[in-house]
Amino acid sequence: MEEQNNIRLEKLEKIRAAGIDPYPYEYRRSHSFAELIAGHGSSSAEELEKSALSCRVAGRIIARREMGKSTFMHLFDGRDKLQVYFRREALDEKGALLLKLLDMADFIGVQGSLFKTRTGELTVMVAEMTLLAKALHPLPEKWHGLQDKELRYRRRYLDLIGNPDARRIFQVRFEMVRGVREFFQARDYVEVETPMMQPIPGGASARPFITHHNALSMDLFMRVAPELYLKRLLVGGMERVFEINRNFRNEGISQMHNPEFTMIEFYELYRDFNYYMDLTEELFAFLNKRIDTDGLLTAGGEPLNLEPPFPRCRFMSLLAEAGGEPEELFWDEGRLESYMKQRFPGLEVPSTYGRRLDTLFSLLVEENLQQPVFVTHHPKAISPLAKESRADKRETERFELYLAGMEIANGFSELNDPLEQRRRFLAQLADRERGDDEAQLLDESFLEALEHGMAPAAGEGIGIDRLVMVYSGTRSIREVVLFPLMRSKENE
């Protein structure tokens, strides 16, 4: 690699010595490759010759072959590739020199006429060439499909150059974010922004990242969720709000977890969790039409059916069924601890009832939830911000949407009784004292806002990264995040 780098540096000096700027300021194209292919890909050689269409295009050199005094190259513009053809006798002295000094991965712009080769390939016959950027490193030997996952994640630019699947995944992501935004804007939701640095982390049970503000001389926390700020806006009378937000959780990294991730959270006054389950199904119906999955998505080895309506099952019913015990056992904190020690010898049983329920659900139920299902009526112990169930006071009006073995969405009828919310926060503090470092803190500022009165409301968060995983058919969150967090290397 060092030798190749030195050769390219020598060529760079020769280019400069010839009076050619290897890094010009701009290049004005007449067409993208996609426009040429769409407009003229089906034209015959005779039609192209008759039209004598001139064009200016640009791209990265990804292939080159010599045929006597002719040179063919394929250029790549980030989406498509196009062939260009050089006849050395048609180039001036500088152009002929530059052609010799070009390497794979260099960017060039060319002007010329469009024609078709004998094999029917759309090609630009070059009359004029401009060097746009000299690449000092070659592309990887197998640039057209990097197999080293760590290299792909660390150097995503190489992955995007050589891997059509990576480009497809991120196209799905762009369409997903745009589609979700359009869905809520069409329903008169107002897009807002809330603080990413907060004096108290709240809105989710998670361990935060800590930072420090020098001028104010105070520690701050990177947000784990925007929920408590969005509900302040409901108190202020904003009827429908949403935020596409970045959240930060100081937790482990896995196929489904990246410490920095994207969600949409949305809230509406005068609604409950039943309405939001229906709205979530509407969102999926909208995305199904917008994002082409080719009907080939699978989960658990079976075709994945994303067409609503989705079944709705109680949290405790699913836990009891999977655990093979009566439901009442799982309501009994003491018996639950004994059950976990018996069922999972060697497992470090969590110190709090809520964390035990969460752990058991992960171990016994989650993996089996491959097809879409709303898990509903979570116990109060794991739902500190949700309103008490009208059917059973031990439960809450909460739902989580699971599919492909992952939690995709979490929503509930919002708890708007400030006194009950304070009691729930105090219970969370007691859990922290018992060893649950992800239990939520008491936020007096939020409680003060709630004490001014918040009408009945529903709220929900949907993980954008996981949604993209589902619609792109990928099983790792690192595939759908452009720059996932990686362990540091000395040379970086």
C-alpha positions, 0 to 999 in steps of 0.5 A, spaced: 500 500 500 505 504 501 508 503 494 502 504 491 501 511 495 508 513 493 507 511 485 500 516 486 504 521 489 509 521 483 503 521 478 500 527 482 507 531 481 507 530 474 500 532 473 501 539 477 508 540 473 504 539 466 500 545 469 494 541 470 490 542 477 488 536 480 483 538 485 479 544 481 473 548 484 467 545 480 465 541 474 458 543 471 455 536 469 449 536 463 446 530 466 447 524 471 448 517 469 441 516 471 438 521 466 442 518 460 440 511 462 433 513 463 433 517 457 437 514 452 439 507 454 433 504 450 435 508 444 438 504 438 445 506 435 442 509 429 438 514 433 444 516 438 448 517 432 443 521 428 441 525 435 449 527 436 447 528 443 453 532 447 453 531 454 458 533 460 458 527 466 463 526 472 464 520 476 470 515 479 474 511 475 472 503 477 474 500 471 479 501 465 481 497 459 486 498 453 484 496 446 490 498 442 490 506 441 483 506 445 481 506 452 475 504 455 473 506 462 467 505 467 465 511 471 461 511 477 457 517 480 455 514 487 448 510 484 450 508 477 456 507 472 457 509 465 462 507 460 467 512 457 471 511 451 478 515 449 481 515 442 488 517 443 489 521 437 483 525 439 486 528 445 491 534 445 498 533 449 495 535 456 489 530 455 494 524 452 499 525 458 493 525 463 490 519 460 497 515 462 497 518 469 490 516 471 489 511 476 483 507 479 479 511 484 480 518 480 475 522 479 474 525 472 469 529 468 468 528 461 465 532 455 463 528 449 457 525 444 453 519 446 453 512 442 453 505 443 458 500 442 457 494 438 455 490 444 450 495 445 453 499 451 451 506 452 458 510 452 460 517 451 466 518 446 470 523 450 472 530 446 475 533 453 477 530 459 478 534 466 481 531 472 477 532 478 480 529 484 487 525 484 486 519 489 492 517 493 489 510 495 487 505 491 480 502 492 480 495 496 482 489 491 475 487 492 471 494 492 465 491 489 463 487 495 467 488 501 467 482 505 470 484 512 465 487 516 469 491 520 472 495 514 466 496 511 463 499 518 470 503 519 470 506 512 463 506 510 465 510 504 468 504 501 462 500 502 458 505 499 463 505 493 463 498 492 457 495 495 450 495 492 446 492 498 449 498 502 447 503 498 440 500 497 439 499 505 441 507 506 436 508 500 431 505 504 433 509 510 432 515 507 425 513 504 423 511 511 425 518 514 422 522 509 415 517 509 415 517 516 415 525 516 410 526 511 405 521 514 405 525 521 405 532 517 399 530 513 396 529 520 397 536 522 403 534 527 408 539 528 415 537 528 419 540 534 426 540 537 428 538 544 434 539 548 439 533 547 443 535 553 439 535 559 440 536 567 436 530 568 436 524 564 428 522 563 423 519 559 426 512 558 429 506 563 437 507 561 444 509 563 446 516 560 452 519 557 455 524 562 458 531 559 460 537 562 458 545 560 464 549 562 461 556 562 455 554 566 460 549 571 455 543 571 454 536 569 449 535 563 446 528 560 446 526 553 438 525 552 436 518 553 429 520 550 425 526 549 419 524 552 419 529 558 420 535 554 415 533 549 410 532 554 411 539 556 409 542 550 402 538 551 402 542 557 403 548 553 397 546 549 401 544 542 396 538 540 400 534 536 407 534 536 413 529 533 420 529 533 425 525 529 431 525 534 438 522 536 438 519 543 444 516 547 444 510 551 450 508 555 449 501 554 452 494 551 453 494 543 449 488 540 445 486 533 440 491 536 443 496 540 448 502 538 449 507 543 447 512 538 440 511 535 434 515 531 427 515 533 421 518 532 417 520 538 410 523 537 404 525 542 397 527 541 392 530 546 385 527 547 387 520 545 389 514 548 393 507 547 388 504 543 388 510 538 395 509 537 395 502 536 390 504 530 395 509 528 401 505 528 397 500 523 396 506 519 403 508 518 405 501 516 400 501 511 403 507 508 410 505 509 408 498 505 406 502 499 412 507 499 418 502 500 419 496 495 421 490 499 419 486 493 415 481 498 422 477 500 422 479 507 423 474 512 423 473 520 424 466 523 425 463 516 418 465 514 415 470 510 414 477 514 407 479 513 407 487 515 400 488 512 395 490 518 391 489 522 396 486 527 394 481 533 394 484 540 396 480 546 397 482 554 404 482 556 403 477 562 399 472 558 405 471 553 409 471 559 405 465 563 404 461 556 412 461 555 414 460 562 409 454 563 406 457 569 400 460 572 399 468 571 399 469 578 406 466 579 409 472 575 405 477 579 408 474 586 415 478 586 418 472 591 415 466 587 418 470 581 425 470 584 425 462 586 422 461 579 428 464 575 433 461 579 430 454 578 429 455 570 435 459 569 441 456 573 447 460 574 443 467 571 444 473 576 437 474 578 436 482 577 435 485 584 428 489 582 421 486 580 421 490 574 428 488 572 426 481 573 420 481 569 424 485 563 429 479 563 424 474 563 420 477 557 427 477 553 429 470 555 422 467 554 418 471 549 421 476 545 425 471 540 418 468 538 415 474 536 417 474 529 411 476 526 408 483 528 404 483 534 402 488 539 404 486 546 399 490 551 398 492 558 405 492 561 405 491 569 406 498 573 413 496 575 416 497 568 411 502 566 412 508 570 410 514 565 404 510 563 396 511 565 393 505 570 389 500 566 382 501 566 381 493 566 386 491 572 390 496 576 396 492 576 397 493 569 398 500 565 395 502 558 401 501 554 403 497 548 410 495 545 410 493 537 414 487 536 416 484 530 422 480 527 424 478 535 425 486 536 421 491 540 420 496 534 415 501 538 413 503 545 407 507 546 401 508 552 396 513 554 400 518 558 400 518 565 397 525 567 396 525 574 402 529 577 401 526 584 401 519 581 407 520 577 411 523 583 409 516 586 411 512 580 418 516 580 419 515 588 418 507 586 423 508 581 428 511 586 427 505 591 429 501 585 435 505 584 437 504 591 436 496 590 441 496 584 437 498 578 442 503 575 437 504 569 431 506 573 428 513 572 430 519 576 425 524 579 424 530 575 421 536 579 421 540 573 417 536 569 412 534 575 411 542 576 409 542 568 404 536 569 402 540 576 399 545 571 395 540 568 395 536 562 389 533 558 389 526 556 394 524 551 397 518 548 405 518 546 409 513 542 416 512 540 418 508 534 426 506 533 427 508 526 434 504 525 430 498 527 424 499 522 429 500 517 432 493 519 425 490 518 424 493 511 431 492 508 431 485 511 438 486 515 439 483 522 444 488 524 443 495 526 450 496 524 448 495 517 443 501 517 447 506 521 452 510 516 457 510 522 456 505 527 460 506 534 467 502 533 472 500 538 478 505 537 484 503 534 491 506 535 492 508 528 485 512 528 
